[in-house]
Amino acid sequence: MIAQSRAELLKIRSTRTTLGLGLGMVAIILLFVILAGLLSDLNGLAGAENERQFFGTGSGSGLFAALAGIMLVTGEYRFGTIRPTLLFTPRRSTVLNAKVIASVLAGIALAVTGEVLAVAVGEVILHSRGVAVDLDRHDWTLLTIGTVGGTALWGAIGVGLGMIVRNQVGAIIGLLAWLFLVENLLFGLAPSVGRYVPSQAQNALMGFTTDHLLSPAAGAAVLVVWTVVLCVVGAALAARRDVS
């Protein structure tokens, strides 16, 4: 398991796709923080809840962690490298677990980078506009745990989705459609159901106080359940499918 996990980490570190995802994440987080900080009126930036959402921009790293997890799996099926991987490690559960571990660690690295950028740049903008930061230690703790822990789980979710779908384009399109269309519609039209989707569970874990959200602890539990279910389903399907 240790050797396989190291191999999966090497795959993540050594591919240009991961570098591209990291650079794209940095660019998008900076863009959103700068635009929100400079274009919002002062009332839209003041207050604990507004600042939670402003500094919580770093949680956008979760999308990129999920994409990295998807590509770690689907890239092997796309280019045929899954065959030597399984020849070296015939137990598919070991391969899946190693990919989950590697994706979780990659997610932590992305989350730390994204949140540090969001907080550092955000605080400079708020200070320049004369807005005091109203978040206390508890707020910062939830933001940090929600961003880092949530993004790490998104990396594992990406691996599960990759194992289920296997087609790289289909998995990525499915993820984007779910995040930007299905989840928003569910939470907007049926919040009692929509609050259980992964992104809203992460928002709850981060301490957001939007109406209908779960408590932080419940949000964490829901996000873990999503991760476990998708990875278990992915492992079951991977064990039954042939590798062509």
Secondary structure per residue as TSV (DSSP state, phi and psi in degrees):
chain	resnum	aa	ss	phi	psi
A	1	M	-	360.0	-42.7
A	2	I	H	-64.1	-45.3
A	3	A	H	-63.7	-41.1
A	4	Q	H	-67.5	-38.5
A	5	S	H	-63.7	-40.2
A	6	R	H	-63.0	-39.4
A	7	A	H	-64.0	-40.5
A	8	E	H	-68.7	-37.8
A	9	L	H	-63.0	-39.1
A	10	L	H	-63.3	-39.8
A	11	K	H	-60.6	-42.8
A	12	I	H	-66.4	-45.4
A	13	R	H	-68.9	-31.2
A	14	S	H	-97.0	0.7
A	15	T	-	-98.9	144.8
A	16	R	H	-69.0	-24.1
A	17	T	H	-61.2	-43.1
A	18	T	H	-64.2	-41.3
A	19	L	H	-60.9	-42.9
A	20	G	H	-62.7	-40.8
A	21	L	H	-63.0	-42.8
A	22	G	H	-62.9	-44.8
A	23	L	H	-66.7	-40.0
A	24	G	H	-62.8	-41.4
A	25	M	H	-61.0	-46.5
A	26	V	H	-59.8	-45.0
A	27	A	H	-63.3	-44.3
A	28	I	H	-69.5	-42.3
A	29	I	H	-63.3	-45.1
A	30	L	H	-61.2	-41.9
A	31	L	H	-60.9	-47.3
A	32	F	H	-66.8	-40.9
A	33	V	H	-65.4	-45.4
A	34	I	H	-65.7	-45.4
A	35	L	H	-64.3	-45.8
A	36	A	H	-64.0	-39.7
A	37	G	H	-71.6	-34.2
A	38	L	H	-94.2	-27.6
A	39	L	H	-97.1	-20.3
A	40	S	S	-73.9	149.0
A	41	D	-	-75.4	167.0
A	42	L	H	-62.8	-35.6
A	43	N	H	-65.4	-28.3
A	44	G	H	-78.5	-10.7
A	45	L	H	-106.9	-22.2
A	46	A	-	-83.5	152.9
A	47	G	S	98.4	150.1
A	48	A	H	-62.3	-44.9
A	49	E	H	-66.8	-42.0
A	50	N	H	-61.1	-39.7
A	51	E	H	-74.5	-29.8
A	52	R	H	-59.5	-47.7
A	53	Q	H	-69.8	-34.8
A	54	F	H	-65.9	-52.5
A	55	F	H	-74.0	-19.4
A	56	G	G	-76.5	2.5
A	57	T	G	-56.9	-27.7
A	58	G	G	-61.5	-18.2
A	59	S	G	-69.2	-10.9
A	60	G	G	-60.1	-15.6
A	61	S	H	-62.1	-20.9
A	62	G	H	-60.6	-39.1
A	63	L	H	-59.7	-43.8
A	64	F	H	-72.4	-31.6
A	65	A	H	-66.2	-41.3
A	66	A	H	-64.4	-40.3
A	67	L	H	-63.6	-40.5
A	68	A	H	-62.7	-41.1
A	69	G	H	-64.3	-42.5
A	70	I	H	-60.4	-48.0
A	71	M	H	-68.1	-29.5
A	72	L	H	-62.7	-32.6
A	73	V	H	-89.0	-56.1
A	74	T	H	-68.1	-28.1
A	75	G	H	-62.4	-34.3
A	76	E	H	-69.5	-38.3
A	77	Y	H	-72.2	-34.8
A	78	R	H	-66.4	-42.5
A	79	F	H	-100.9	0.6
A	80	G	T	81.5	6.3
A	81	T	T	-76.0	-7.2
A	82	I	H	-65.1	-28.2
A	83	R	H	-64.8	-52.7
A	84	P	H	-65.2	-30.3
A	85	T	H	-61.3	-45.2
A	86	L	H	-76.6	-25.5
A	87	L	H	-68.0	-38.8
A	88	F	H	-72.8	-38.4
A	89	T	S	-129.1	87.4
A	90	P	-	-62.4	-28.5
A	91	R	-	-75.0	110.3
A	92	R	H	-67.4	-29.3
A	93	S	H	-63.6	-35.9
A	94	T	H	-65.2	-41.8
A	95	V	H	-63.0	-45.0
A	96	L	H	-62.2	-46.4
A	97	N	H	-61.0	-39.9
A	98	A	H	-64.9	-39.3
A	99	K	H	-67.0	-37.4
A	100	V	H	-63.5	-46.2
A	101	I	H	-60.1	-46.1
A	102	A	H	-63.4	-40.9
A	103	S	H	-70.1	-36.3
A	104	V	H	-62.9	-45.4
A	105	L	H	-65.0	-39.7
A	106	A	H	-64.2	-38.9
A	107	G	H	-62.8	-39.5
A	108	I	H	-62.4	-43.4
A	109	A	H	-63.4	-42.9
A	110	L	H	-64.8	-41.3
A	111	A	H	-64.5	-44.7
A	112	V	H	-61.6	-44.7
A	113	T	H	-61.5	-48.1
A	114	G	H	-64.7	-42.5
A	115	E	H	-71.5	-39.1
A	116	V	H	-60.2	-43.4
A	117	L	H	-62.9	-47.4
A	118	A	H	-61.9	-43.4
A	119	V	H	-71.9	-44.8
A	120	A	H	-63.4	-50.8
A	121	V	H	-68.9	-40.0
A	122	G	H	-61.9	-42.5
A	123	E	H	-66.1	-37.3
A	124	V	H	-62.1	-43.3
A	125	I	H	-66.4	-45.5
A	126	L	H	-61.4	-42.6
A	127	H	H	-62.5	-42.2
A	128	S	H	-66.2	-24.9
A	129	R	T	-98.4	4.4
A	130	G	T	74.7	27.6
A	131	V	-	-102.4	124.8
A	132	A	-	-79.5	144.1
A	133	V	-	-84.0	120.2
A	134	D	-	-98.4	1.0
A	135	L	-	-74.2	137.6
A	136	D	-	-98.9	-175.9
A	137	R	H	-60.7	-39.5
A	138	H	H	-62.2	-42.8
A	139	D	H	-61.0	-45.3
A	140	W	H	-65.2	-35.5
A	141	T	H	-63.8	-46.3
A	142	L	H	-65.0	-40.8
A	143	L	H	-60.7	-43.4
A	144	T	H	-67.8	-48.9
A	145	I	H	-63.3	-43.6
A	146	G	H	-64.6	-39.6
A	147	T	H	-71.6	-52.1
A	148	V	H	-70.8	-50.5
A	149	G	H	-65.3	-43.0
A	150	G	H	-63.6	-43.5
A	151	T	H	-66.1	-38.2
A	152	A	H	-59.4	-43.0
A	153	L	H	-67.8	-33.6
A	154	W	H	-62.2	-35.5
A	155	G	H	-60.0	-43.9
A	156	A	H	-67.5	-37.4
A	157	I	H	-60.0	-40.4
A	158	G	H	-60.0	-40.6
A	159	V	H	-62.8	-45.5
A	160	G	H	-59.6	-44.5
A	161	L	H	-63.3	-40.6
A	162	G	H	-62.7	-38.9
A	163	M	H	-69.1	-33.3
A	164	I	H	-74.1	-46.9
A	165	V	H	-89.6	-46.4
A	166	R	-	72.9	-35.6
A	167	N	-	-77.5	122.2
A	168	Q	H	-62.0	-49.5
A	169	V	H	-63.2	-44.6
A	170	G	H	-62.1	-41.2
A	171	A	H	-66.0	-42.2
A	172	I	H	-67.5	-45.6
A	173	I	H	-62.4	-41.5
A	174	G	H	-61.2	-42.7
A	175	L	H	-62.2	-47.6
A	176	L	H	-64.5	-41.6
A	177	A	H	-63.5	-40.4
A	178	W	I	-64.3	-47.4
A	179	L	I	-68.3	-45.8
A	180	F	I	-94.2	-15.4
A	181	L	I	-117.0	-62.5
A	182	V	I	-63.5	-48.9
A	183	E	H	-63.2	-42.6
A	184	N	H	-64.8	-40.4
A	185	L	H	-65.5	-43.4
A	186	L	H	-61.6	-46.5
A	187	F	H	-70.7	-32.5
A	188	G	H	-75.2	-39.0
A	189	L	H	-94.2	-32.7
A	190	A	-	-138.9	73.1
A	191	P	H	-59.9	-27.5
A	192	S	H	-66.8	-23.2
A	193	V	H	-97.0	-43.0
A	194	G	H	-63.2	-23.3
A	195	R	T	-69.2	-11.6
A	196	Y	T	-94.1	1.5
A	197	V	S	-76.1	157.6
A	198	P	H	-57.3	-44.6
A	199	S	H	-67.3	-37.6
A	200	Q	H	-72.4	-31.0
A	201	A	H	-64.5	-39.7
A	202	Q	H	-67.0	-39.8
A	203	N	H	-58.7	-40.9
A	204	A	H	-63.8	-42.7
A	205	L	H	-61.8	-32.5
A	206	M	T	-77.7	-6.1
A	207	G	T	94.1	10.6
A	208	F	-	-62.6	145.2
A	209	T	-	-112.2	24.7
A	210	T	-	-57.6	143.2
A	211	D	T	-54.1	141.2
A	212	H	T	80.4	-7.6
A	213	L	-	-69.4	154.7
A	214	L	-	-73.8	172.6
A	215	S	-	-72.7	160.9
A	216	P	H	-55.0	-43.5
A	217	A	H	-65.1	-42.7
A	218	A	H	-66.7	-37.8
A	219	G	H	-61.0	-42.0
A	220	A	H	-62.5	-43.4
A	221	A	H	-63.4	-42.5
A	222	V	H	-64.2	-41.9
A	223	L	H	-65.5	-38.1
A	224	V	H	-65.7	-41.1
A	225	V	H	-62.2	-45.3
A	226	W	H	-56.4	-45.6
A	227	T	H	-61.9	-48.4
A	228	V	H	-64.1	-45.0
A	229	V	H	-62.0	-47.6
A	230	L	H	-64.8	-39.9
A	231	C	H	-69.2	-38.2
A	232	V	H	-66.8	-44.2
A	233	V	H	-62.7	-44.0
A	234	G	H	-61.0	-40.9
A	235	A	H	-65.7	-40.6
A	236	A	H	-64.2	-42.9
A	237	L	H	-68.4	-39.4
A	238	A	H	-64.0	-33.7
A	239	A	H	-71.6	-25.7
A	240	R	H	-93.6	-26.8
A	241	R	S	-81.6	145.9
A	242	D	-	-81.0	152.9
A	243	V	-	-102.0	115.4
A	244	S	-	-91.7	360.0
